[in-house]
Amino acid sequence: MPLPVFVERATKLESKGPLALFSRGEISVLQSEMQGANKSVVAEYQARKASGAKQAFCPVKGEKYQLGVKELMAKLRAIPAAQARTMTTTDAMRHLLAKRYPCPA
């Protein structure tokens, strides 16, 4: 899913406040999208690691990176608009992980 579409849909959902709980279908779609993006980025990381290719990010062994919904949305909204327009949710996940876990130069 294009990142701007994801952010727009999530923002509409957030604007409903507690009534968002009645939008289970939309919640499921957005959760599945981010879970799929995460799985794709992890699979990419593992494949690149196995092949010895340069990594986009270098996680700390044993550390689990988890974001709450509000924190995730804040980080996604912080991506400059010009950059976000060309990104998918998978690209955004990779971007967030690269910022959190930069590889040594």
Secondary structure, DSSP 4 states (H G I P E B T S, - for coil): -BHHHHHHHHHHHHHTGGGGGG-HHHHHHHHHHHHHHHHHHHHHHHHHHHHTPPPS--PPTT------HHHHHHHHHTS-HHHHTT-BHHHHHHHHHHHHSPPP-
